[in-house]
Amino acid sequence: MQRLAPILPVLVVLGVVFLTLRAAITPPGAKLPELHEPVETFVDAISAVDEQLQHDWEQAGVTPAELADDLTILRRLSLALHGTIPSLEEIRLFEADERPNRIDHWITSMLEDDRFSVYFGERLARSYVGVDNGQFLIFRRDRFSDWLQQQLKGNRPYDEIVHEMIAAEGVWTGKGQVNFVTSAFANDEFDTNKLTARTTRAFLGQRIDCAQCHDHPFDHWKQNEFEGLAAHYGQVELSLAGLVDQSKNEFVIQDRVSLEDRTVEPSFPFNSEWAGEAGGRRERLARWVTHPENRRFQRAIANRVWGIMFGKPYVVDRPVDDLPDPDTDERTQLLDVLGNDFREHNCDLRRLIRVIAGSKAFRLDSIHPLEEHILADKEHEKYAELTAQLDLARDQWAVFPLIRLRPEQVIGAMLQANNIHTVDQNSHLFLRFLRFVRENDFVDEFGDPGVDELQDRAGTIPQALLRMNGQFAKELTEANPFFSVGRIAAICSDHESLIETTYLLALTRRPTDPEREYFLSQLDEFGKRRVTEDMFWVLFNSPEFSWNH
């Protein structure tokens, strides 16, 4: 006993670590998420979306892909709503959930998780205040983001959120929403044109900023319409009380032809009665933008949320903030289906997300049956015809799109895969700090897509090299006892379970037979530690890891 005394503390620690790791691989007694609203609440709305999709597919003469498996859908949801992949802990719990509508339960759980409000809030903030920190003395982007995240966490109606952003007064350090307006200040100059353009793009899905200098060359927007909207911000002023509107101020601009100053009165390009008569200029603008009959408002948010969840906007050949006018394009009818349900249910963002996530389009496989025929007929005369059919199926949302992950999704997925338990607001302070630092550094090196985040972009060689040879990849693939690589190498009792656990951690799926056979042969030859490190490195650098599939 005396001989054991010096090493007894070590044995105790090792025992605790062993039990912790075993529990992490199969978490005992974890609670399944509950669906607070019955599935029937969303059935009619989801059916309406699916009916519109089916109509569009029949009109285009395309056949949709098969439905994806549940683990694939879980990964999509986690990336779209939390910005990372599901943890092994979540996967085990999900697979233990035998309810027939388990996906619906998990969507509810994800929307109530703080990770949703933090991640989705940041995604939306990009279109509202951009990505730059701006003029620090009168603009605090972090305060705005925190405020927006709190609104999402409380599930505040979206029209109220937007109304407050446009019309709010006060000090930007105390009222986060005020920073929507102060973001347009630069070097003590207030850029009304910038804020007007951002308002119409973000909240109405319309790019009318070309009309600030002249009538729009390709659309119906006129210069006087842009100026009339900009005039609603013309009384903005900074005072000791913060951001206020001074009724004595006029909106004066220099005429580009005569070079003389002229005063512009606030006006609206259509339906001015929506603004009402009461309140100041920004109050009336906020009322007009969010008015229940302003279809552009609900179509814009439906298109943006669709884009965040799928990786690209519903209207695939146009930027997310440049929608065609209502009733001018048959391809946008689904946005009205989503937008109308959104309006009828008090502009509930979570419901909009639920309906999109429940649609058939979101649950389709990312591989269309035509792809097999194309591979088989690559040298055949029908190759061009089949390729055109596949492109049409993609344009009609008959197959889930393959989109590159955003930089914070890539590093978030790498960090989550390196931890068996869920990395969230309940994680150890050190782990959360580590994630914050690593994510910021990785995004800086990887390249932030900025405001135009939903536009197509190609991967670069430096990005691939960063995942392959960067310090992050080196740290996250080393077998140490604190993270996944070392833990599963120490705990998994057989090679089969080691390979399966690694694939679940990194790709949220099990290995195929050829993949399993290959790594089994490697394990027999080189041992668990080395092969486990190699598996993580290979999977982190695989195309499958860095795409949404």
FIDREN-84090 format. One record per residue (C-alpha): x negated, y, z negated; residue in one letter. Coordinates in steps of 0.25 Angstrom, whole numbers. Each point is the difference from the previous one (the first is absolute). Layout:
REM residues N
{site {X Y Z} A},
...
END
This chain:
REM residues 549
{site {0 0 0} M},
{site {-12 9 -3} Q},
{site {-5 -2 14} R},
{site {13 4 6} L},
{site {1 13 -8} A},
{site {-9 8 9} P},
{site {8 -4 13} I},
{site {14 -1 -7} L},
{site {4 15 4} P},
{site {-5 -3 15} V},
{site {9 -13 0} L},
{site {12 8 -5} V},
{site {-2 10 11} V},
{site {-1 -10 10} L},
{site {12 -7 -5} G},
{site {8 13 1} V},
{site {-5 3 14} V},
{site {3 -14 4} F},
{site {15 0 -5} L},
{site {1 14 6} T},
{site {-5 -4 14} L},
{site {9 -13 0} R},
{site {12 9 -4} A},
{site {-3 10 11} A},
{site {0 -11 11} I},
{site {14 -5 -5} T},
{site {6 11 -9} P},
{site {9 -7 -11} P},
{site {13 6 -4} G},
{site {0 12 10} A},
{site {13 6 2} K},
{site {7 0 14} L},
{site {5 14 5} P},
{site {15 2 -1} E},
{site {9 6 10} L},
{site {7 12 -7} H},
{site {9 2 12} E},
{site {7 -12 6} P},
{site {-4 -4 14} V},
{site {13 3 6} E},
{site {-2 15 -3} T},
{site {-10 0 12} F},
{site {6 -11 9} V},
{site {9 10 8} D},
{site {-11 10 3} A},
{site {-10 -11 4} I},
{site {10 -7 9} S},
{site {2 14 7} A},
{site {-15 1 2} V},
{site {-1 -14 5} D},
{site {12 2 9} E},
{site {-6 12 7} Q},
{site {-13 -8 1} L},
{site {7 -11 7} Q},
{site {7 9 9} H},
{site {-13 7 4} D},
{site {-7 -14 2} W},
{site {12 -5 9} E},
{site {0 13 8} Q},
{site {-15 -1 2} A},
{site {1 -15 3} G},
{site {-10 -4 -10} V},
{site {0 -12 -10} T},
{site {-5 3 -14} P},
{site {-11 -8 -7} A},
{site {2 -10 -11} E},
{site {2 5 -14} L},
{site {-13 1 -8} A},
{site {-3 -9 -13} D},
{site {3 6 -13} D},
{site {-14 2 -4} L},
{site {-3 8 12} T},
{site {12 9 -3} I},
{site {-5 1 -14} L},
{site {-14 5 5} R},
{site {7 10 9} R},
{site {9 6 -11} L},
{site {-12 1 -9} S},
{site {-9 7 10} L},
{site {12 10 4} A},
{site {5 3 -14} L},
{site {-13 -1 -9} H},
{site {-11 1 10} G},
{site {-6 -13 -3} T},
{site {2 -15 1} I},
{site {7 -8 -11} P},
{site {-9 -6 -11} S},
{site {-1 -15 -2} L},
{site {8 2 -13} E},
{site {11 6 8} E},
{site {-1 -11 11} I},
{site {1 -11 -10} R},
{site {12 7 -7} L},
{site {7 2 14} F},
{site {-2 -15 4} E},
{site {6 -4 -13} A},
{site {12 8 3} D},
{site {10 -9 6} E},
{site {12 9 2} R},
{site {5 1 14} P},
{site {-1 15 1} N},
{site {-13 1 -7} R},
{site {-6 10 10} I},
{site {12 10 -4} D},
{site {-4 -2 -15} H},
{site {-14 3 3} W},
{site {3 13 8} I},
{site {7 5 -12} T},
{site {-11 -3 -9} S},
{site {-10 7 9} M},
{site {8 12 1} L},
{site {1 2 -15} E},
{site {-15 -3 -1} D},
{site {-8 13 -3} D},
{site {-9 -4 12} R},
{site {11 3 9} F},
{site {2 14 -4} S},
{site {-15 3 0} V},
{site {-3 -6 13} Y},
{site {13 4 8} F},
{site {-1 14 -6} G},
{site {-14 2 5} E},
{site {4 -5 14} R},
{site {12 10 0} L},
{site {-9 11 -5} A},
{site {-9 0 12} R},
{site {11 5 9} S},
{site {5 10 -11} Y},
{site {-14 7 -4} V},
{site {-10 -7 9} G},
{site {-13 -7 -6} V},
{site {-9 12 -3} D},
{site {-1 6 -14} N},
{site {1 14 6} G},
{site {-1 13 -8} Q},
{site {-2 -5 -14} F},
{site {5 13 -7} L},
{site {14 -1 5} I},
{site {1 -14 5} F},
{site {-1 -13 -8} R},
{site {2 -12 9} R},
{site {-1 -9 -12} D},
{site {11 7 -7} R},
{site {9 -1 12} F},
{site {-3 -15 2} S},
{site {3 -3 -15} D},
{site {13 8 1} W},
{site {4 -8 12} L},
{site {-3 -13 -6} Q},
{site {9 3 -12} Q},
{site {11 3 9} Q},
{site {-1 -13 7} L},
{site {-2 -7 -13} K},
{site {13 6 -5} G},
{site {7 -3 14} N},
{site {4 14 1} R},
{site {9 2 13} P},
{site {-10 4 11} Y},
{site {8 12 5} D},
{site {-1 6 -14} E},
{site {-15 -2 0} I},
{site {-2 7 14} V},
{site {9 11 -4} H},
{site {-8 3 -12} E},
{site {-13 -1 8} M},
{site {5 11 9} I},
{site {7 9 -10} A},
{site {-8 -1 -13} A},
{site {-6 12 -7} E},
{site {-10 0 -11} G},
{site {-14 -3 -4} V},
{site {-7 -11 9} W},
{site {-7 -6 -12} T},
{site {13 -1 -8} G},
{site {9 -4 11} K},
{site {-6 -10 9} G},
{site {11 2 11} Q},
{site {-5 15 2} V},
{site {-12 -5 6} N},
{site {7 -4 13} F},
{site {1 15 3} V},
{site {-13 4 -6} T},
{site {-7 -10 9} S},
{site {2 10 11} A},
{site {-9 10 -7} F},
{site {-14 2 5} A},
{site {-10 11 -4} N},
{site {12 8 -6} D},
{site {7 -1 13} E},
{site {14 -7 1} F},
{site {1 -8 13} D},
{site {15 0 3} T},
{site {-2 -7 13} N},
{site {-7 -11 -6} K},
{site {11 -2 -11} L},
{site {11 1 10} T},
{site {-6 -10 9} A},
{site {-3 -10 -12} R},
{site {15 2 -4} T},
{site {6 -4 13} T},
{site {-10 -11 2} R},
{site {1 -6 -13} A},
{site {15 1 -3} F},
{site {6 1 14} L},
{site {-9 -8 8} G},
{site {-2 11 10} Q},
{site {-12 6 6} R},
{site {4 14 3} I},
{site {-13 7 -3} D},
{site {-3 1 14} C},
{site {10 11 0} A},
{site {-7 9 -9} Q},
{site {-7 6 11} C},
{site {9 -2 12} H},
{site {13 -8 4} D},
{site {-3 -15 -1} H},
{site {-5 -4 14} P},
{site {6 -14 -1} F},
{site {12 1 -10} D},
{site {11 10 -2} H},
{site {-6 7 -12} W},
{site {-1 15 2} K},
{site {-10 9 -7} Q},
{site {10 9 -6} N},
{site {6 -13 -7} E},
{site {-14 -3 -6} F},
{site {-1 14 -5} E},
{site {14 0 -6} G},
{site {-4 -12 -8} L},
{site {-13 6 -4} A},
{site {6 12 -5} A},
{site {7 -8 -12} H},
{site {-14 -1 -5} Y},
{site {-3 15 2} G},
{site {3 5 -14} Q},
{site {-9 -9 -7} V},
{site {-10 7 -9} E},
{site {-9 -4 -12} L},
{site {2 7 -13} S},
{site {-3 -1 -15} L},
{site {12 -9 0} A},
{site {-5 -9 11} G},
{site {6 -2 13} L},
{site {12 9 2} V},
{site {8 6 12} D},
{site {0 15 1} Q},
{site {13 5 6} S},
{site {-6 13 4} K},
{site {-10 -7 9} N},
{site {3 -1 15} E},
{site {-6 -11 9} F},
{site {-8 9 10} V},
{site {-8 -6 11} I},
{site {-8 5 12} Q},
{site {6 -2 13} D},
{site {-9 -7 9} R},
{site {4 7 13} V},
{site {1 15 -5} S},
{site {-10 -2 -12} L},
{site {10 8 -8} E},
{site {6 -4 -14} D},
{site {14 -5 0} R},
{site {9 -4 -11} T},
{site {6 -14 1} V},
{site {13 -4 -8} E},
{site {2 -14 -5} P},
{site {8 -9 9} S},
{site {3 -14 4} F},
{site {-1 -7 13} P},
{site {14 -7 -2} F},
{site {11 -1 -10} N},
{site {-3 12 -8} S},
{site {12 -2 -9} E},
{site {-7 -12 -7} W},
{site {-8 10 -7} A},
{site {11 7 -7} G},
{site {0 15 -5} E},
{site {-5 -1 -14} A},
{site {-15 0 -5} G},
{site {-13 5 6} G},
{site {-6 -3 13} R},
{site {-7 -13 -4} R},
{site {12 -5 -8} E},
{site {8 1 13} R},
{site {-11 -6 8} L},
{site {0 -12 -10} A},
{site {15 -1 1} R},
{site {0 0 15} W},
{site {-11 -11 1} V},
{site {6 -9 -9} T},
{site {15 2 4} H},
{site {8 -13 1} P},
{site {3 3 15} E},
{site {-14 2 4} N},
{site {-3 -13 6} R},
{site {-14 4 3} R},
{site {-3 -1 -15} F},
{site {4 -14 -3} Q},
{site {-5 -5 13} R},
{site {-14 6 -3} A},
{site {-1 -7 -13} I},
{site {5 -13 5} A},
{site {-10 0 11} N},
{site {-12 4 -9} R},
{site {4 -11 -11} V},
{site {1 -10 12} W},
{site {-14 4 4} G},
{site {-6 -1 -14} I},
{site {6 -14 -1} M},
{site {-3 -5 14} F},
{site {-13 8 3} G},
{site {6 8 11} K},
{site {13 8 2} P},
{site {12 -6 6} Y},
{site {-1 8 13} V},
{site {-13 -6 4} V},
{site {-4 9 11} D},
{site {1 13 -8} R},
{site {-6 6 -13} P},
{site {8 -3 -12} V},
{site {3 15 -2} D},
{site {4 2 15} D},
{site {13 -7 1} L},
{site {10 3 12} P},
{site {12 8 -3} D},
{site {12 -8 -5} P},
{site {9 -6 11} D},
{site {-11 2 11} T},
{site {-7 -13 -1} D},
{site {7 -14 -2} E},
{site {-12 -6 -6} R},
{site {2 8 -13} T},
{site {14 -5 -3} Q},
{site {-6 -9 -11} L},
{site {-5 12 -7} L},
{site {14 5 -1} D},
{site {5 -13 -6} V},
{site {-11 1 -11} L},
{site {2 15 -1} G},
{site {15 -1 -2} N},
{site {-1 -10 -11} D},
{site {-11 8 -6} F},
{site {10 12 -1} R},
{site {12 -8 -4} E},
{site {-8 -5 -12} H},
{site {-5 13 -6} N},
{site {-13 1 8} C},
{site {-6 -12 -8} D},
{site {-14 -3 5} L},
{site {-1 -13 -7} R},
{site {13 -5 7} R},
{site {-6 5 14} L},
{site {-12 -9 -3} I},
{site {9 -11 -5} R},
{site {8 0 13} V},
{site {-13 1 9} I},
{site {-6 -12 -8} A},
{site {12 -8 1} G},
{site {1 2 15} S},
{site {-3 -11 10} K},
{site {-11 9 6} A},
{site {-8 0 -12} F},
{site {1 -15 -3} R},
{site {-4 -4 14} L},
{site {-13 -8 3} D},
{site {-12 9 6} S},
{site {-2 -11 11} I},
{site {10 -1 11} H},
{site {2 -13 7} P},
{site {-3 7 13} L},
{site {-15 1 -5} E},
{site {-1 -15 1} E},
{site {5 0 15} H},
{site {-9 11 3} I},
{site {-12 -7 -5} L},
{site {4 -13 8} A},
{site {2 8 12} D},
{site {-11 10 0} K},
{site {-5 -4 14} E},
{site {14 -2 5} H},
{site {8 10 9} E},
{site {10 2 -12} K},
{site {-10 6 -9} Y},
{site {3 14 3} A},
{site {15 -2 -1} E},
{site {-1 -7 -13} L},
{site {-9 11 -5} T},
{site {10 10 4} A},
{site {11 -7 -7} Q},
{site {-8 -1 -13} L},
{site {-3 15 0} D},
{site {15 2 2} L},
{site {3 -9 -12} A},
{site {-10 8 -9} R},
{site {6 13 5} D},
{site {14 -5 -4} Q},
{site {-5 -5 -14} W},
{site {3 -14 4} A},
{site {-14 -4 -7} V},
{site {-6 6 -12} F},
{site {-12 9 4} P},
{site {-14 -2 -3} L},
{site {-6 13 -6} I},
{site {-14 2 -6} R},
{site {1 3 -15} L},
{site {-3 14 -5} R},
{site {-13 1 -7} P},
{site {6 1 -14} E},
{site {8 -13 3} Q},
{site {-13 -7 4} V},
{site {-8 3 -12} I},
{site {13 -2 -9} G},
{site {1 -14 6} A},
{site {-15 -3 -2} M},
{site {1 5 -15} L},
{site {13 -8 -2} Q},
{site {-5 -13 6} A},
{site {-12 1 -9} N},
{site {9 0 -12} N},
{site {9 -11 -4} I},
{site {10 8 -8} H},
{site {8 12 6} T},
{site {-8 13 1} V},
{site {10 10 -4} D},
{site {3 11 -11} Q},
{site {-1 -11 -11} N},
{site {-14 -4 4} S},
{site {-12 3 -9} H},
{site {-4 14 1} L},
{site {-14 -4 5} F},
{site {6 -7 11} L},
{site {10 11 4} R},
{site {-12 10 0} F},
{site {-9 -10 8} L},
{site {12 -1 10} R},
{site {1 16 1} F},
{site {-15 2 2} V},
{site {-1 -11 10} R},
{site {12 3 8} E},
{site {-4 15 1} N},
{site {-14 -3 5} D},
{site {5 -11 9} F},
{site {10 9 7} V},
{site {-10 11 2} D},
{site {-10 -10 6} E},
{site {11 -8 8} F},
{site {7 13 5} G},
{site {13 6 -4} D},
{site {10 0 11} P},
{site {5 14 -5} G},
{site {14 5 3} V},
{site {2 -7 13} D},
{site {-1 -13 -7} E},
{site {10 -8 8} L},
{site {-6 2 13} Q},
{site {-7 -11 7} D},
{site {-15 -1 -4} R},
{site {-11 -10 4} A},
{site {-10 -6 -10} G},
{site {-14 5 1} T},
{site {-13 -7 -2} I},
{site {-4 8 -12} P},
{site {13 -5 -7} Q},
{site {-3 -14 4} A},
{site {-14 1 -6} L},
{site {5 7 -13} L},
{site {9 -13 -2} R},
{site {-12 -9 4} M},
{site {-12 6 -7} N},
{site {5 11 -9} G},
{site {-3 1 -15} Q},
{site {15 -3 -2} F},
{site {0 -13 8} A},
{site {-13 -4 -8} K},
{site {6 3 -13} E},
{site {13 -7 3} L},
{site {-5 -13 5} T},
{site {-10 -3 -11} E},
{site {3 -11 -9} A},
{site {1 6 -14} N},
{site {9 -5 -11} P},
{site {8 13 0} F},
{site {6 -1 13} F},
{site {7 -10 10} S},
{site {-12 -5 7} V},
{site {-7 -5 -13} G},
{site {13 -3 -7} R},
{site {6 -10 10} I},
{site {-14 -6 3} A},
{site {0 -3 -15} A},
{site {14 -5 -3} I},
{site {5 -7 13} C},
{site {-2 -14 -3} S},
{site {0 -5 14} D},
{site {-5 5 14} H},
{site {14 0 6} E},
{site {6 9 -11} S},
{site {-12 9 1} L},
{site {2 3 15} I},
{site {15 1 -2} E},
{site {-1 10 -11} T},
{site {-11 9 8} T},
{site {10 0 12} Y},
{site {12 4 -9} L},
{site {-9 11 -6} L},
{site {-5 6 13} A},
{site {11 -3 10} L},
{site {12 -3 -8} T},
{site {1 -14 8} R},
{site {-5 -14 -1} R},
{site {-12 -4 9} P},
{site {3 -8 13} T},
{site {-5 -14 1} D},
{site {-12 4 9} P},
{site {-3 11 -10} E},
{site {1 -9 -12} R},
{site {-9 -11 7} E},
{site {-11 10 3} Y},
{site {-1 6 -14} F},
{site {1 -14 -6} L},
{site {-12 -4 8} S},
{site {-8 12 -4} Q},
{site {4 -2 -15} L},
{site {-6 -14 1} D},
{site {-13 5 6} E},
{site {-2 13 -8} F},
{site {8 0 -13} G},
{site {11 8 -6} K},
{site {-7 13 -3} R},
{site {-6 3 13} R},
{site {12 -5 9} V},
{site {10 8 -9} T},
{site {-8 13 2} E},
{site {-1 -3 15} D},
{site {15 -3 1} M},
{site {3 13 -6} F},
{site {-10 8 9} W},
{site {6 -7 12} V},
{site {14 2 -3} L},
{site {-2 15 -4} F},
{site {-6 2 14} N},
{site {10 -8 8} S},
{site {10 8 9} P},
{site {11 -6 -8} E},
{site {-4 6 -13} F},
{site {0 14 6} S},
{site {13 0 8} W},
{site {14 0 -5} N},
{site {5 -12 7} H},
END
